[in-house]
Amino acid sequence: MYGAQLILALRRRDPSLEVFGAGGDRMRAAGCDTVVDARDLAVVGISEILSHLPKIWSLFHRLIAEADRRRPDLAIVIDSPAFNWRVARKMRQRAIPVVYYVCPQFWAWRQGRVRLLRKYVNKALVIFPFEEQFYCERGVDASFVGHPLADLPRPAIEREDYAGQHRLDPAKPWITVMPGSRVKEVRMNLPAILQSAEKLGPTYEFLLPVAPTLDRAFLERLVGSSDIHLVPEALPALYHSRGGIIASGTATVEAAMMGTPFVMVYRVSRLTYLLGKPRVKVPRFAMVNLIAGQEVVPELVQGDFTSEKVVARLREMLPDGLVRERMLEGLAGVKTRLHGPDQHGAHPADRAAEAIFELLPRPDLKTSR
């Protein structure tokens, strides 16, 4: 998603740019020649990654070989630090400038790895307001450009039309459930979400947007006979829903941008949790809570993530009242903070593109807007 936004912003400045790399459907639609498909890299968890290492290693070498063949003027890496710092290292060894867009969350854990950014990255473009100071204080040339989702427009489709498209009852309140964008995440998170939906009963209708990194048939098999409606896009579902059950990640920011109160949930394997928990350096897991500096939405992680607790939290926030009002105010505050330094100006992707063009070594590509 972020890569596609960035490619379009870059090409608005110079339509002749050629882009290749690792990405998915949205980046392909934006004009990226995807040497590596993002779905093949969509693995989460310490123990889970181990079994996929041979495949990931092979894809890494395929990408580097293509870079050697094409000799790019600039390398842009997005998130995925375990993979991308190695890409950055290889590019710097080849004297290719590197921009890190959507920087690793080293402020959350393994802070010592900031040295990798100092060593291999020319410019860090961060998307959360507190990250710029964190990285700059540690010797990284970092700039806050705003969050790529901060300027998301509200979906234009009306509730009744959306209901008709997806066979929903517009008279019932809807709840959007988003168990994650990776297969392992979904397997860990979806069962308790389905139990929560069953406990809440037929008063509500439940929408599950199909992430572009997942196969619809896979979700259909897991959902089975549950009364869950699979829908193609997250934003209309969130916008028209009364609430959500959202796995930790980008989806929580999407929910905040749509002004949808939600419960954040997450579960990983026991081994991953035991290995990772002592290394976590932040007091909260939900990104909206980290940005706000307080608990805006409830967090149910690992052992706390039970259907009973999910239902209890939803029953507090779904009705009109003080709990819901405070959550809506908190989500609106998060959206304001994510807009970036120019609240009413350029989109974050355009600000990122401007910074990237400053690093392109060929002066003829530094065209004006």
C-alpha positions in Angstrom: 0.0 0.0 0.0 2.7 2.5 1.0 4.9 1.4 -1.9 2.1 2.0 -4.4 1.4 5.5 -3.0 5.1 6.4 -3.1 5.5 5.1 -6.7 2.6 7.2 -7.9 4.0 10.3 -6.1 7.4 9.7 -7.7 5.9 9.4 -11.1 3.9 12.5 -10.7 7.2 14.3 -10.5 8.9 12.2 -13.3 6.8 9.9 -15.4 9.9 8.3 -16.9 11.0 6.7 -13.7 11.4 2.9 -13.8 10.7 1.0 -10.6 11.4 -2.7 -9.8 11.7 -4.7 -6.6 9.6 -6.6 -4.0 5.9 -5.8 -3.8 2.3 -6.9 -4.4 -0.7 -6.2 -6.5 -1.0 -2.5 -5.6 2.6 -1.8 -6.4 2.3 -3.7 -9.7 -0.8 -1.6 -10.5 1.3 1.5 -9.8 3.9 0.4 -12.3 6.4 -1.6 -10.3 8.1 -4.6 -11.9 7.8 -7.0 -9.0 10.8 -9.3 -9.0 9.7 -10.7 -5.6 6.1 -11.1 -4.6 5.3 -9.6 -1.2 3.1 -12.6 -0.3 6.2 -14.8 -0.3 7.7 -12.6 2.4 4.6 -12.4 4.6 5.8 -14.3 7.6 5.5 -13.1 11.2 7.0 -14.4 14.4 10.4 -15.6 15.5 9.8 -19.3 15.4 7.6 -19.1 12.3 10.4 -17.4 10.3 12.9 -20.2 10.9 11.0 -22.7 8.7 10.7 -20.1 5.8 14.4 -19.0 5.9 15.5 -21.0 2.8 12.8 -19.6 0.7 13.3 -16.0 1.9 17.1 -16.4 1.4 16.5 -17.4 -2.2 14.2 -14.5 -2.8 16.7 -12.1 -1.3 19.4 -13.3 -3.7 17.0 -13.1 -6.6 16.3 -9.4 -5.8 20.0 -8.6 -5.4 20.9 -10.3 -8.6 18.3 -8.2 -10.4 19.7 -5.0 -8.8 23.2 -6.0 -10.1 21.7 -6.5 -13.6 19.7 -3.2 -13.7 22.0 -1.0 -11.6 19.4 1.3 -10.0 20.1 5.0 -9.2 18.5 4.6 -5.8 17.2 1.9 -3.5 14.0 2.4 -1.3 13.3 -0.1 1.4 10.0 -0.2 3.2 9.4 -1.7 6.6 10.4 -5.4 7.0 13.7 -4.8 8.8 15.0 -8.4 8.9 14.9 -8.5 5.1 15.5 -4.9 4.2 18.5 -4.0 6.3 20.3 -6.8 4.4 19.0 -5.3 1.1 20.3 -1.9 2.3 23.7 -3.3 3.1 24.1 -4.9 -0.3 23.0 -1.6 -2.0 25.5 0.5 0.0 28.3 -2.0 -0.9 27.4 -1.2 -4.5 27.5 2.6 -3.8 23.7 2.9 -4.4 22.1 5.4 -2.1 19.4 4.0 0.3 16.2 5.5 1.6 14.3 3.8 4.4 10.6 4.6 4.2 8.5 3.4 7.1 11.4 2.7 9.4 11.8 -0.3 11.6 10.3 0.1 15.0 13.6 -0.2 16.8 12.2 2.2 19.4 9.9 -0.7 20.5 12.6 -3.4 20.8 16.2 -4.1 19.9 17.2 -0.4 20.0 20.8 -1.3 19.5 20.0 -2.2 15.9 19.7 1.5 15.1 23.4 1.2 14.2 22.3 -0.6 11.1 20.4 2.5 9.9 23.4 4.7 10.6 25.7 2.4 8.6 23.6 1.5 5.6 20.9 4.2 5.1 21.4 7.7 3.7 17.9 8.9 4.7 15.2 7.7 7.0 11.6 8.8 6.3 9.5 8.1 9.4 5.7 8.0 9.6 5.1 8.4 13.4 5.7 11.8 15.0 7.9 10.5 17.9 10.3 8.6 15.6 12.1 11.6 14.2 13.6 12.6 17.5 14.4 9.0 18.4 16.4 8.3 15.3 18.0 11.8 15.1 19.3 11.5 18.6 21.0 8.3 17.6 22.8 9.7 14.6 20.3 8.8 11.8 19.3 11.4 9.2 15.5 11.1 9.8 12.5 13.2 8.8 8.9 12.8 9.8 6.8 13.0 6.6 3.5 12.0 8.0 1.6 8.7 8.0 0.6 7.5 4.5 -2.9 6.7 5.8 -3.5 10.1 7.5 -5.1 11.6 4.4 -7.4 8.7 3.6 -10.7 10.0 2.2 -13.9 8.7 3.7 -15.4 6.1 1.4 -17.9 7.6 -1.0 -20.3 4.6 -1.1 -23.5 5.0 1.0 -24.4 2.5 3.7 -27.5 1.3 1.9 -25.6 0.8 -1.4 -22.8 -1.1 0.5 -25.3 -3.3 2.2 -26.9 -4.1 -1.1 -23.6 -5.1 -2.7 -22.6 -7.4 0.1 -26.1 -8.7 1.2 -25.9 -7.0 4.6 -28.8 -5.8 6.7 -28.5 -2.0 6.9 -30.8 -1.9 10.0 -28.3 -3.9 12.1 -25.1 -2.5 13.5 -22.0 -3.9 11.8 -18.7 -5.0 13.4 -15.5 -5.3 11.2 -13.1 -8.0 12.2 -9.5 -7.9 10.9 -7.4 -10.9 12.1 -4.2 -9.9 10.3 -2.7 -9.9 6.9 -0.5 -13.0 7.1 -1.6 -16.6 7.2 0.0 -17.3 10.6 -1.6 -14.3 12.1 -5.0 -15.2 10.9 -4.7 -18.8 12.2 -3.7 -17.4 15.7 -6.2 -14.6 15.9 -9.3 -15.7 14.0 -10.7 -18.5 16.2 -11.2 -16.3 19.2 -12.7 -13.6 17.0 -15.2 -16.1 15.6 -16.1 -17.1 19.2 -16.6 -13.5 20.1 -18.9 -13.0 17.1 -20.9 -16.0 18.1 -21.3 -14.7 21.7 -22.5 -11.3 20.5 -25.1 -13.1 18.4 -27.5 -12.1 15.6 -27.9 -8.5 16.8 -24.8 -7.6 14.8 -23.5 -8.4 11.4 -19.8 -9.1 11.0 -17.6 -8.1 8.1 -14.1 -9.5 7.4 -12.2 -7.6 4.7 -9.9 -9.9 2.7 -6.3 -8.6 2.9 -4.5 -8.5 -0.5 -1.8 -10.8 1.0 -4.4 -13.5 1.7 -6.3 -15.9 -0.4 -10.1 -15.6 -0.1 -10.6 -19.4 -0.3 -8.3 -19.8 2.7 -10.5 -17.4 4.8 -13.6 -19.1 3.6 -12.3 -22.4 4.9 -11.5 -20.9 8.3 -14.7 -19.0 8.6 -16.8 -22.1 7.7 -20.4 -21.8 8.5 -19.9 -18.8 10.8 -22.1 -15.8 9.9 -19.2 -13.7 8.7 -19.4 -11.7 5.5 -16.1 -11.6 3.5 -15.8 -8.2 1.8 -13.0 -6.9 -0.6 -11.9 -3.7 1.0 -11.3 -2.6 4.6 -12.0 1.1 4.6 -15.8 1.0 3.6 -16.3 -1.8 6.1 -14.6 0.1 8.9 -16.3 3.4 8.0 -19.8 2.0 8.1 -19.2 -0.3 11.1 -20.2 0.5 14.7 -17.0 -1.1 16.0 -14.2 -3.5 15.2 -12.0 -6.3 16.5 -8.7 -5.5 14.9 -5.3 -7.3 15.1 -2.3 -5.2 16.0 -0.8 -3.6 12.9 -1.6 -1.2 10.1 -5.3 -2.1 10.3 -5.5 -0.3 13.7 -4.4 2.9 12.0 -6.9 2.4 9.3 -9.6 2.0 11.9 -8.5 5.2 13.6 -8.5 7.1 10.3 -12.1 6.0 9.7 -13.1 6.9 13.3 -14.2 3.4 14.2 -13.9 2.4 17.8 -12.3 -1.0 18.2 -10.6 -3.6 20.5 -7.0 -4.4 19.6 -6.2 -8.1 19.8 -3.1 -10.2 19.1 -1.7 -13.6 19.7 1.5 -15.3 18.6 3.0 -18.7 19.3 4.0 -19.3 22.9 7.7 -19.6 21.9 7.6 -16.3 20.0 5.9 -14.6 22.9 8.4 -15.9 25.5 11.4 -14.9 23.3 10.0 -11.5 22.3 8.2 -10.1 25.4 11.4 -9.4 27.5 12.8 -7.4 24.7 9.8 -5.1 24.2 10.7 -1.5 25.3 7.3 0.2 25.1 4.4 0.2 27.6 1.6 -0.4 25.0 1.1 -2.6 21.9 -1.6 -0.7 19.9 -0.1 1.9 17.6 -2.9 4.4 18.3 -2.2 4.1 22.0 1.6 4.7 21.4 0.8 7.8 19.3 -1.7 9.2 21.8 0.6 8.4 24.8 -2.4 6.9 26.6 -4.9 4.0 26.2 -7.4 5.1 23.6 -8.4 1.6 22.7 -8.3 -1.6 24.9 -5.5 -4.0 24.2 -6.0 -7.8 24.6 -2.8 -9.6 23.9 -1.8 -13.3 24.2 -3.5 -14.7 27.4 -5.8 -11.7 27.7 -7.1 -12.3 24.2 -10.2 -14.3 25.0 -13.7 -14.1 23.5 -15.2 -13.2 26.9 -12.9 -10.2 27.3 -13.4 -9.1 23.6 -17.2 -9.2 24.1 -17.0 -7.3 27.4 -14.9 -4.5 25.9 -17.2 -4.2 22.8 -20.3 -4.0 25.0 -18.7 -1.0 26.7 -17.9 0.9 23.5 -20.7 0.0 21.1 -23.5 1.9 22.9 -23.6 5.7 22.9 -22.1 7.0 26.1 -19.0 8.3 27.8 -16.7 5.3 26.9 -17.5 5.7 23.2 -17.2 9.5 23.2 -13.8 9.3 24.8 -12.6 6.7 22.3 -13.8 8.7 19.4 -12.1 11.8 20.7 -8.9 9.9 21.2 -9.0 8.5 17.7 -9.5 11.9 16.2 -6.5 13.2 18.1 -4.4 10.3 16.7 -5.4 11.3 13.2 -4.4 14.9 13.7 -1.0 13.8 15.0 -0.4 11.6 12.0 -0.9 14.2 9.4 2.6 15.4 9.6 4.3 18.8 9.6 2.1 20.4 6.9 -1.5 19.7 8.0 -3.2 21.1 5.0 -0.5 20.6 2.3 1.1 17.7 0.5 0.2 14.1 1.1 2.9 12.2 3.1 3.8 10.2 0.0 4.5 13.4 -1.9 6.7 14.7 1.0 8.5 11.4 0.9 8.9 11.6 -2.9 10.4 15.2 -2.5 13.0 13.9 -0.1 13.8 11.0 -2.3 14.4 13.1 -5.4 16.9 15.1 -3.4 19.0 12.0 -3.2 18.8 10.8 -6.8 22.4 11.1 -8.2 21.3 12.2 -11.6 20.5 15.9 -11.6 18.3 15.7 -14.7 15.8 13.6 -12.7 15.3 16.3 -10.1 12.4 17.9 -11.9 10.1 20.5 -10.3 6.6 19.8 -9.3 
